[in-house]
Every structure is written in C-alpha cells, then in structure tokens.
Amino acid sequence: MRIASTCKVAVYYLSRQGHAIHACGLLGLLLLMMADVPNNLLDAALVFNAHGPASGLRNFRQVYDLLGGEIWWVFREDRAKLCERCCFPPKVLGYLDSLPLSFDWQAERAKIDAFGAVFIPYGSAEYPPSFAAIENGPVGVYATGKIPAEREAVAIVGSRKCTFYGEKLANEFAHGLASNGYTIVSGLAVGIDMAAHAGAIRAGGETVAVLPGGLDFVYPPKNRALYDEIRRTGVLMTECCFGNEVDRSSFSIRNRLITALASATIVIETAPSGGSMISARYAIQQGKKLMAVPGPVGCGMSDGCHLLIRGGATLVTCVEEILEVLRGEKSQQGELELQPKDDVSAPDQLGVEESAIWQVLQQRGGQSIDAIAGLANLEPFACAQTVQMMIIRGILQKNTAGEVSLRR
C-alpha cells in the first residue's frame, strides 16, 4: 500500500461525490493507513526478503543507498514521486514492482518473537560483513543465537551418502577445530554435515546450521534431535521466511551462505557432480581458503575431492594440518613450483574468456580473481566462474592467499 497515491484517490473520489473533506478525518485516515505499512528498516526488509532467497542484494542495496537507508519509504510514498526523487534505474523499478506487497510482515514478526529468533537485515550493525561482500548475498537472515565472526568459523561439507571413513573424519575434524575455538558451519544434512555438527557439540563447542528452508522447517526430519540441540546450544540460520519448505534449488542457494560465514571450507567426500562442488566453487569465488581430504583411488565419493586438489585446494589429512592452513603456517600446494616460463603456449580449445584469463596470467603471473577480471576486462562473477572451471580442468591453480596462477 502506498499512502500518497491512495490518499489522492480518496480525495478525488470524495470531491466528485460533493463531500467536504474534514482535515481531522483525513489525518485519521492517514494514520490508519500508515499503521499498516512498515515504518522501520527491519519491517521493510522483511517484505523485501520475502521476495525469495538470493532475490537480489544488489538491487536492494541500490534502493537502500538511494533512500539513505530509509527503505520503508518505498511503501509510504507515491511511486512516481519516489522514482523521480531518487532516480531509480529501470532494473530497480522492475525489482520494486515485483515486491510481495501482500506479505504479512506483522505476522512474521510475531513468529520471529515466538521462536526466540531475530531477523538481521542488510544495513544493521549485526549483519555479517562477509554477506555484504558477496554480490548475491541475502537481504536479511533469520538466526537463533549469535552469528560468529568469519575468522572464527570453518565450514565442513561433503556427501550425504558418505562412507564410514568420511563420517569419522568429519566428526574428528569438527571436534578438533571446536576444541581449538573454531565454530563449525554446515548445512544439517545427513552424512558429512550431521557428523560435523555432532563433532562440534561433542567438544562442547559451537556450531552453525544454515538451513535450506524456514527456521521452523526441519529438513531432513530425521535430524530433529540434532536440530533441537543446535537450537539450544548453537545457531540456526536461514534467509527463508517461516513456513518455507525446500525444493531442489534450495540447497545450492543455501551453500553460498555456508562458505561466506567461514574463513575456510573443508570438503570431505564428494562426487564430481555433488553439491559440495558447488560449495567449493562458492569458496573460491569468495576468496576463502579451500581444503579437501583425499580418499581411495576409484572411490566415487573421493573423485570430487581429488579434482579439487588437482585444481589447487590444499590436501589435508588431520586436524593439525588444517590448523596450519588456518594459521597461515602451511604452504598451498603448487606455491613452490617454478615460475612460469615465457615461451609456454596456451592450451588448445580455450574459449574467448579463458584465453583472456590465460594471457593475463601468462604475462603478469599470479593474480587475485578481482585483478584478473579488471586486467582481462571481464565481469567479476563471470570471471570467477570461468577461473573455477579452468582450475577443475587443471589449467590453473589457486593458493591459500587467493592468488590464481597457471598450472605447470
């Protein structure tokens, strides 16, 4: 509902009918209408967030900046005047027109309070800086408990169909890291996720479960006991509204938040096409440290980890090695290799963007993804995706400092 435009309609209608408009009556009408629309950052962000996960922090941030943080004016001022005053770009106008204005933010606030949770919108002091740093971050997040600082958290991810070996390592790694003061972040799925959460709890440490649905939706249902324990001692977090169930796309969208919350991601058992490969790609795009655990040759659940290691992920086999990486004491695989030679020719069958990236690294040596994008004149997100595919194909490698270089 937009107050100014609605009042104009009311005034016009009453004047056409020959009715006198009493100032007090109109003021009362205004107050009544204003009570039904958001009047602060939190309530307005709930409506924006209800658009859906990954619906566009970029667009929301533009609206936020153009309105000086007072985003509730989107619901309180005539749209034409607002657009004229703020000079909204066409894409932002389309974004505003798609907002779910029927969303009951007051009922959502009541659910948040009853659950003992909070909603943290972009623009608030509690909003994680690591979320603001990613282009497709959330408009806001629901959480129980305090979200840890990025430097204090490690993500552990892997296959739902893990082996006993993988499950044991996930539990031991999480226990060891939690015992050293790190918060363990994962997705509450069966398999590696469940073992990682359990290991942190066993150590008396804290764990964060990033959910693919609403806070009140336990998925999978068999993890109810673990969900309840994390709610009691750790943090449940999601960007989804209460009552939101999950679909196939929910998991890959959720994964970007798991890696963003942590300073490093450890992959334990995944197929080359598994969801944890998506998490690994997000970690690379976000400039986070990436580690992978090797497994038996020919085991389908280890093939993805072997691909990641070939692509530059640090090989780790125990908690001590992980701590070395986190503390910057362990060199990344490939860092000690000889410098690239000037006469090395480009691999065959490179695409246009791949060729541009290869030429930059051939001429300049190791570079960050942002630097590569600028030097190759590529859009950063597209550049990051292309670099990731070149790493997986064994053309490039990435070290713990986030620099990408040619693999020799």
N, C-alpha and C positions, 0 to 999 in steps of 0.2 A: 504494500500500500504506500502511496506517495502523497503526502499531506497537501502540498501546494496545488497539485493538479486536481485532486479530489475536491478541495475547497472551491476552486474555480467552477467546477461542475455544479456544486451545490448552490453557489451564489447565482450562477446563471439561471439554473432551474427555478429558484425561488423568485428571482426578479421577473422571469417570464410569466410566472403564475400570479404576479402582482402582490407578493408577500413582502412585508417590511422585514428586513434582516436586523435583528437586535444584536448589538455588539456583544453583550454578555452571552447571548445564546450561541453566537458564532465562536466566541472564545471557549465556551464549554465544549462545543463540537470538536474544536481543535485539540483540546486537552484529552478528550476521549479517544480521538484518533491517534494522538501521539503515544498514548499508553499502550497501543497495540503494535508498535514498531520498535525495533532495537534502538537504544539510546546510549550505547557504550561499545567499546571495542570487542569485548567478549561476546555479547549477544549478537552483534552484527557478524562477527567472524563465524559464529555457529551456522548462520544462514549460508554464508559463502562456502563453508566447509561441507555443508550438506549436498553441494553440487556433486561430490563424489571424490574418492581418493585420486590423488595426482591430477586434480582438475585444473591446476594452473596457479602455482605460487607466483610465476612471472606476471600474469595478469593481475592477480590480487595485489602484488607488490606495487604495480603501477597505480592502481586505484588508491592504495594506502598512501603512497608518496604524493600523488596529485591532490589528495584531500588532507594532507598533513597529518595522517593517522586517524582522522575523524571519519572513518568509513561508513558510519551509521547514516551519514547524510545521503547516501545512495537511496535509502528507504524513506527519507523525510523531506526531500526537496524535489521539485518538479524536474523530471529527467532532462528536458530540453535546456532549461536554465543551468542545470548542473553541468551538462556536457559543454555548454557554451563557456561557462566559468572556468572549467578545468581542462578544456581541450583534450578530451579523451580520444585516443586513436580509434580507428574503426574496429580493430580486433577486440579492444577493451569494451567497446559498446556492445559488440556481439556477446561477449562474456557476461556483461551485466544483464543483458536481455534474457540470458539462459538461467539466471539465478532461480532457485526454487523458492519463490516468494511465499508459497503456502506452507513452508516448513514451520512447524510449531516449536520455535526456539524456547518458549517459556516451559513447555512440557519437557524439552530436552534438558534445560537447566535443572528441573526438578529431578530427573533421572540421574543426572550427574551427582547432585547432592545426596540423593538416597543411596547411591552406590558408594559414596565416600571417595569420589574421584575429583579430578579437576580437569578443566579444559584450558589448554595453553595456546593462545593464538599468536601468530606472527605479529611482532610489534610489542609483545610483552617482555618484561625483563627475564622471565623464566624460559622463554622459547630457546631451544638448543641452537647455538651458533652453527653447529655442523649441519642442521637442517636448512638454515638460511643460506648456507654456502653451496647447496646443490640446486640446480636450475628447476627441477621438478619436485621441490620439497613440499611438505604439506602446508595447507593454510593454517592448520592448528592440530594439536594432538590431545587425546584424552589420556590421562595417566592416573594410576594409583601409586603413591609414594613419590620419592624424589628421583628425577632423571639424573644419572651420573654425568660428570664431565667426560668429554670424549677421551681425554688422555688416560682416564682411569678404567676404561672399558675395553674388552676384547670380544669379538664376535666369533662364535664357533658354529659352523654349519656343515651339513652333509646329508647323505641319503636317508630317506625314510626306510628303505629296505637294506639297512646296513648289516654288516656281519657282526659276530660277537667281538671280533678284534677291533672293529671300528667303534662299537659302542663302549668297549672297555677303555680305549684311548680317549674318547670324548669325555668320559666321566673322570678319568685320571687327570687329563689336561685342565679341565674346569676346576677340579678340586685343588690342583697345584697353583693355578693362577689366582683363584679366590683366596687361597691361603696367603698369597703374596699381595693381597689388597686390591686385586682387579675385579671389577664387576663383569659377569659373564652375560653376553647378549645372544639370544637365539629366538627361534620362532614358535616354540611349544609344539612342534610336530612330533610324531613318533620317530623313533630311530635316534639319529645323532643329536637332534635338538633336545629331546627328552633326557638323554644321558648327560648332556652338558648342563642343563638346568639342575638336574639331580646332583651332579658332582659339586656344583657351587653351593647348593643347600647343605650337602653333607659336610662341607668345610666350614659351615657357619657363615658363609659369605653372602653377597647379594647377587641376584640375577634379574635380568630384564627380559620379559617375554613380549615380543612385538607381535600382536595378533592380526590375522587377516580379516577379521570381522569386528563387530562391536564388542565393547568390554563385557557385555552380558551374554555373549555367544561363545560357548566353549567348543573349540574345534582342535583336534577330534574329541568327541565326547568321552572317550576312554581316558583322556588326560585330566579329568575333572579333579582328582585328588592333587595332582601337581599344580594345576591352575589355582586351586584354593590355597595351597601352601605359598605360591608365589604372590598371590594377592595379600596374604598375611605378612610375609617377610620381605618381599622384593617389590618389583614394579611390573604391573601390566600396562601395556601401552598400545594405542592404535590411533589411526586418523579417521576411523569409521564411526558413524553415528550409532547410538544404541539401537539394538534390534537388527542391525545389518548382518546378514548371513554371508557366506563366502561362495565364490564361484572360481572357475579355473584361473582367471586373471588376477584374483586377489593375492595370490602368493608371490608372483613376480613383482607386483607393485609394492607389496609389503617389504620385500627383500632390500629395497634401496634404503629403507629406514634402519634396518638391522646393521648394515655396513656403515651408514652415516653416523650412527651412535657411537661407534668404536674407533679406536686408533688403528686397529689391525683386525684382519679377518683370517681365521684358520679354517681350511676346508679339509674335512675328514671323510673320505669315501664319497665319490660321486661318479655317475656315468658321464660321458662326454656331452650328453644332451640333458643332463639333470638340472634341476632348479638351482642347485648350488653353483653351477657355472654362471648363472645369471648374477648371483650374489658376487662371485669373483669379478665379473665384468663391472659391476657397480663399484666395488672396492677400487679397482684400477682407475675408473673414471673419476672417483672422488679423491684420488691421490693417497689412498691408505696403504699400509703395509699388507702384503698378501703372503700367507704361508700355506703350504699344502703338505699332507702326510702321504708318503709313498706306501704302496701295498704290493701284493704279489703280482708279478707279470702275468697278463692274460686274465686277471680278475676284472670283470666288468665294472665292479664298484670302485676300482682304483684307476681305471683308464682316464677318467676326467682329471684326477689329481696329477697323474703323470703328464698330461697335456699342459696343465698349469705350470708344473715345474719346468718343463721344456720351454715354456713361454716366459720364464723369469721369476715365478713365485719361489720363495725361499723354502727349501726342503727342511722339514723339522720332524724329529722323531721322539722328542721328550720335552718335558716342561723346562728344563734348563736351557735348551736351545731356543725355545720360544721366548724366555725371559731375556736371553742375549739379544734377540732381534728387537724386542720391545725397548730395551735399554740402549740400543744402538751399538752393541758390542760385537755383533756378528755381521760379517760382510755378506752382501747379497751374492747369490750365485751369478757368476759372469762378470763381476766387477774387476776381477784380477786378470781378465783376458787382455790380450794385446790390443792396442789402439787400432781402429780400422785403417786399412791401407787405402791410399788414394786411388789405386788402379782397380779396385774391386768393382765389377759390373753389377748392375741391378738384376734381380731375379726375373725370370720370364713370367709373362702373363700378369703383370701388375695393372690394376685399374688406374684411372686418372688420379684419384685421391691418394691411392697407395704410392704411385710414382712420385707425387709431390712430397709426401712424407719421407719417402726413401731418399730423395735428393737432399732434403733439409738435413737429415741425419748423416748422410754421406759427407756433406760439406761442413757441418757445424759440430758433429759429434753429439754426445748425449744431451737431451733437452727435456724439459717438462712438457706435458701434453699441451698446456696453455701456450707455451713458447712455440711448439710445433705448429699449432693452429694459426698463430699470428704470422710465422715465417712462411707457412705454406698457403696462407690466405684461405683458410678453411673455417667453417663454423665449429666452435669448440666441441659441442656434443657429437656432431658427425665425425669430427677428427678423433675423438676418444673411442668411438665405436670401431672406426677403421683401424686404429692402432691396436685395439684389443684383438681383432681378427688376425692382424699381422703377427701379434705375439703368439697366438694359438697356433698359427701356421709355421712358427719357428723362424720367421723373418726378422723379428725384433725381439728385444728383451727389455725388462724393466727392473731397476734396482730398488732397494729399500728407501732411498731418498726420493723416489718417484720419477727419476730420470729414465727416459726411453732411449735406447741405442740400437744400432744394427747388430744382429747376432752373426758371429763369425764361426 
